[in-house]
Amino acid sequence: MFHKILIANRGEIACRVIRTARRLGIATVAVYSDADAKAMHVSMADEAVHIGPAPVRESYLLAERIIAAARMTEAEAIHPGYGFLSENAGFARACAEAGIVFIGPPAAAIDAMGLKGAAKALMEKAKVPVVPGYHGDEQAPDFLAKEAERIGYPVLIKAVAGGGGKGMRRVDAAKDFAAALAGAKREAANAFGDDKVLLEKYLVKPRHIEIQVFADSQGNAVHLFERDCSVQRRHQKVLEEAPAPDMPAAMREVMGQAAVAAAKAIGYVGAGTVEFIADVSEGLRADRFYFMEMNTRLQVEHPVTEMITGQDLVEWQLRVAAGETLPAGQDDLAITGHAIEARVYAEDPGRNFLPSVGTLCRLRAPAETAHVRVDTGVREGDAVSPHYDPMIAKLIVWDKDRGSALRRMRQALGKYQIAGVTTNTAFLMSLVSHEAFAGGDLDTGFIERFRADLIPQPAPASANVLALAALAVVLERRARAAASTAGDPWSPWAAVNGWRLNDQGADELIFKDRDTDTICRVEYLSDGAIRLRGLEKDVVAQGNLDNGSLDAVLDGRRIKVGIVRQGDDLTILLPGETHRLILVDPRAAVELDEAGSGQLTAPMPGKVVQVMVAEGARVERGQPLMILEAMKMEHTISAPGRGSIAKVHFRAGDQVPEGAALLSIEAEE
Ligand code: MV4
């Protein structure tokens, strides 16, 4: 076995590989870009080597730098993870030339699966079923049109160099063929520098079912059953599970054998995945699955296979790469229970899944148990950077059957607390709670078909949510006041006006929830509880705030939530539901006369980030006028009442001293 390996990757997969290497007594070397100097994979590894700036083309994709790092640290082998250089035959060859073991298949096996047409021909020869179609060299449009006729419409045109759905065109009728072909060729030429296409019968209700295979260098090969990855969005997997719902045992047997035959046909060694597409227009049938492509790497979703087989696939990879035989034979392998993986992403489902970059100022994951596994490469305080994939974690659950595993998944998803970036956790929750998903009615059109049910509609904050926010603000003020008054006197927390210790009093808090302002009146009751008025209903609240967790009792009902406060920005994290509120601080207005006219002054020295109003503007009470940044926190200066802006004294970018007049406002009745 190796003494030391280098991991040519980052994030969760680098951490995943390091964990197994450590368990096997193998030393680890991480590589990192400028953006990753303090990343989790770097702190986990025994050693780390800097390989360049943040962009992947200048760091994680630079084969020479990575091989030089392995040489320098005397690593004997390189694990490429997934993505980056993992399916780059040139890199596999360069490792061999440098006398370093590439923990992956032989370069020739990567090449064999690189071109779709050639791969399909190889598979046909090995008697692996392929979708009926044409995958020859002849590319004349008239010839291809005749082939399409022979195959029968609808047909699918695919780029031979393609993958991930690029360069694909569905054609429903002969009259549309010529234009679709021209379009597909243009797209393929642009994307892959190769305009060759193949034709396939278009399957109207496909399921993505893949088989995990493993082969050693002695010629042994096994499969570790299937994964169903049908729930995808634009060719990005969202949920993966094993075994495939409703898969007949006989079909599993036939598919497993076909996948092993595929691996053997190309002299495969190591971990691989044979992707099939199953035509489920009449349910899962053993004669309706077809080879799609082979992924010559460890895949993102490998944990579901590990959970149902009890095997560590990274250990298998390391043993095979070190020349050992496979750790288990086919007869030693069996499926126990059911596993589901959900990919937790920093993205906004409400904005067409746009990646959301930022700092993970709160990251609390469900506890890991025999039923729950969390594979991640980030910690609270880390950034989701625009340079890399915005995946935060893979949440994997296991239980005795699919229904129980689904319950585990809902429970675990509900435990996630993430603030600082927008995430897809509510979307994942609605997916795994959907009755069609629970019923196993899967196909690759699932998300599009149920889109309206799945994209969470942002709900306005309820009275209870506003009460929780108000309670958190009051508790934090009390804690600050109790701790000392020696802190920053301008901190919004230092002020406790309206609240008198051990006394009756009242206070007012203004919360902005998107475009709605709510004025919440706080009454301080004698037992430390507060009564909140002005909401949809009055709420009596009390509780404890500790390390960002609020343990609250609202009208006698106990509820635990996460609270994250950054300046005026307040995030309330409920199970499967996140609310962001802005606390409008009326104390920014310190020099107003009784009618509310006068100067709005800077509560602290800082920089003007944004000015939202022009001179002469009419404003409403609570309307944000200006944003100040101080001590890395943003503070919103809001109108103390209805009026008009007489003067704006600063512009965005200006530095302002403490107490400076920012805006002049004239009150209006
Ligand atoms: C297909 C197909 C229907 N019929 N081939 C998409 C990416 C590539 N790996 C194969 N893909 C498809 N090939 C035929 N003949 C439908 C898809 C497809 C798909 C396949 C797997 C997972 C998700 C998908 C989403 C849309 C389309």
Boltz pocket constraint, residues with backbone or C-beta under 6 A from the ligand:
constraints:
  - pocket:
      binder: B
      contacts: [[A, 131], [A, 156], [A, 163], [A, 164], [A, 165], [A, 200], [A, 201], [A, 202], [A, 203], [A, 204], [A, 206], [A, 207], [A, 208], [A, 229], [A, 230], [A, 232], [A, 235], [A, 277], [A, 292], [A, 293], [A, 444], [A, 445]]
      max_distance: 6.0
